[in-house]
Amino acid sequence: WVLTGARFWCYLNFLLNFLFVIFTSLYLLFEKPPGFEGERFAWERDIGLLSCFFGGVVITASIRLVIEALQMIRNKVKYFQDPLNYSEVLCFCLAIYVTSSWVRKDVPSMVQWEFGCYIAVVAWLNLLFSMKKMPFIGIYVIMMEILLKSFVKVMFPILFFLIPFVIHFHINLGPKFGQFRSLGYSFLKTMTMFPGEINFDAYLAPPSWGAENVVPFPYSTYPVYLGLPLGRLHRPHEPPDWCCYTGRL
């Protein structure tokens, strides 16, 4: 009976999470974002559909919040040791807040839409991680969770490797190219360049290719730019495979 009850709650949580994700995604897809006029959102707001999706979001989120409260009372301290519980409760509360714009029959505010963009991602991730205790597929979800935790640990030393490139591209290419004009944009652009998306023609074309592509400080930019893909050597105790890395230049 204990095993049957555990399976019942596992499948019930998965079903409610699945319905919550579907209703939330449909509401955000059919709702118009605030202050945006474009062809994609040229249609009139279908209040009937939005009402159905709003009801589905509120009902499923409310039931899940009640279940979370019961789990908190039952598990006490152990409940607060699982980060997924914080993510789920926050996601359910924000979903009700985002869809509450339906009550006043108006489009969501800028703040509500920002939270809606957050929920659109986190809700699906919560659904994925809620399948850890399910048979057959649960083991693969656990494997992916272990890989993600390892990736987060690996990213910490990688950040120290990227920071000098971020600063260099910001002070060298920032005055000419908007992608590096701020440290935040420079960091994001360097992250996309790190796997190999260097886009040589756009930033490092020689002067003979056109005045608009001239690098402001070529003598310091070219060597550092070359070092970004070469710095991705993943076998520090073996000779570098120059053929492999020159293929990315």
SVG drawing of the C-alpha trace seen along z (x, -y; Angstrom):
<svg xmlns="http://www.w3.org/2000/svg" viewBox="-15 -54 68 56">
<polyline fill="none" stroke="black" stroke-width="0.4" points="0.0,0.0 2.9,-2.4 4.4,-1.7 1.0,-2.2 0.4,-5.4 3.8,-6.8 3.2,-6.0 -0.2,-7.6 1.2,-10.9 4.1,-10.7 1.7,-10.3 -0.7,-12.9 2.1,-15.5 3.3,-14.7 -0.3,-15.0 -0.9,-18.4 2.5,-19.7 1.8,-18.6 -1.6,-20.3 -0.1,-23.4 2.6,-23.7 0.1,-23.2 -2.3,-25.8 0.4,-28.3 2.2,-27.9 -1.1,-28.3 -2.0,-31.4 1.3,-33.0 1.1,-32.1 -2.4,-33.5 -1.9,-36.6 -0.5,-39.8 2.6,-41.2 2.4,-44.8 3.3,-47.7 4.0,-45.6 2.3,-45.9 3.4,-43.4 2.1,-41.0 2.4,-38.1 0.1,-39.7 -2.3,-41.4 -5.3,-39.3 -7.8,-40.3 -7.5,-38.8 -9.8,-35.8 -11.3,-36.3 -13.0,-32.9 -9.8,-31.0 -7.9,-33.1 -10.6,-32.5 -10.2,-28.7 -6.4,-28.9 -6.7,-31.3 -9.0,-28.9 -6.7,-25.9 -3.6,-27.8 -5.3,-29.0 -6.9,-25.6 -3.8,-23.5 -1.5,-26.0 -3.8,-26.2 -4.0,-22.4 -0.2,-22.1 0.3,-24.8 -2.0,-22.9 0.0,-19.7 3.3,-21.6 1.9,-22.9 0.9,-19.4 4.4,-18.1 6.0,-20.9 3.9,-20.0 4.7,-16.3 8.4,-16.5 9.2,-19.6 13.0,-20.3 13.6,-17.9 11.1,-19.8 13.4,-22.9 16.4,-21.0 15.2,-20.3 15.8,-23.3 13.1,-22.0 10.4,-22.8 11.4,-26.5 11.3,-26.6 7.9,-25.0 6.2,-27.2 7.7,-30.3 6.6,-29.2 3.0,-28.5 2.7,-31.8 4.1,-33.8 1.8,-32.0 -1.2,-33.2 0.2,-36.7 0.9,-36.8 -2.5,-35.5 -4.3,-37.8 -4.4,-40.4 -7.3,-38.4 -9.4,-39.6 -9.2,-43.2 -9.6,-42.2 -6.3,-43.9 -2.9,-42.8 -0.3,-42.0 2.0,-44.7 5.7,-44.8 6.5,-43.3 4.0,-40.5 5.3,-39.7 8.8,-39.6 7.8,-37.0 5.8,-35.2 8.9,-34.8 10.6,-33.3 7.8,-30.9 7.7,-29.7 11.2,-28.2 11.1,-27.2 7.7,-25.5 9.0,-23.0 12.1,-22.4 10.1,-21.7 8.0,-19.2 11.1,-17.5 12.7,-17.1 9.3,-16.0 9.8,-12.8 12.8,-11.6 10.7,-9.1 8.9,-7.7 9.8,-4.3 11.8,-3.9 12.5,-7.6 13.4,-8.6 16.9,-7.2 17.7,-9.3 16.4,-12.5 18.7,-11.8 21.6,-11.3 20.9,-14.6 20.6,-16.3 24.1,-15.0 25.5,-16.2 24.0,-19.7 25.5,-19.8 28.9,-18.9 28.6,-21.5 27.9,-24.2 31.0,-23.2 33.1,-23.2 31.8,-26.6 33.3,-28.3 37.0,-27.9 35.9,-28.5 34.6,-31.9 38.1,-32.9 39.3,-31.9 36.7,-34.0 36.9,-37.2 40.2,-38.4 38.8,-37.9 35.6,-39.7 37.5,-42.7 39.9,-42.7 37.1,-42.6 35.2,-45.3 38.1,-47.8 39.3,-46.9 36.2,-46.2 33.6,-48.0 34.2,-51.5 33.3,-50.2 31.0,-47.2 27.8,-47.4 28.0,-43.7 31.0,-44.6 30.0,-48.1 29.1,-47.0 30.7,-44.4 27.4,-42.5 27.1,-42.3 30.8,-41.5 30.4,-38.6 27.4,-37.2 29.1,-37.6 32.3,-35.9 30.3,-33.0 28.8,-32.4 32.2,-32.8 33.8,-30.3 32.3,-27.1 33.7,-28.2 31.2,-30.8 33.9,-33.4 32.3,-35.2 35.7,-36.4 34.3,-38.4 32.2,-40.7 34.9,-41.7 38.4,-40.8 38.4,-41.4 41.6,-43.1 41.5,-46.7 41.6,-45.6 38.1,-44.1 36.5,-47.4 36.7,-50.4 33.7,-49.4 35.4,-46.2 38.7,-47.7 39.7,-46.6 40.5,-49.6 43.5,-48.0 44.7,-45.1 48.1,-44.4 46.5,-43.5 43.2,-42.1 44.4,-39.5 46.7,-37.5 44.1,-37.5 41.3,-36.5 43.5,-33.6 44.0,-32.5 40.3,-32.1 39.7,-28.9 43.2,-27.6 42.5,-28.1 39.8,-25.5 42.4,-22.7 40.7,-19.9 43.7,-17.6 46.3,-19.5 48.6,-16.4 48.8,-15.7 50.3,-17.5 47.7,-19.9 46.0,-18.7 46.8,-21.7 45.0,-20.3 41.8,-20.1 42.0,-23.7 43.2,-25.3 40.0,-23.9 38.0,-26.3 39.8,-29.4"/>
</svg>
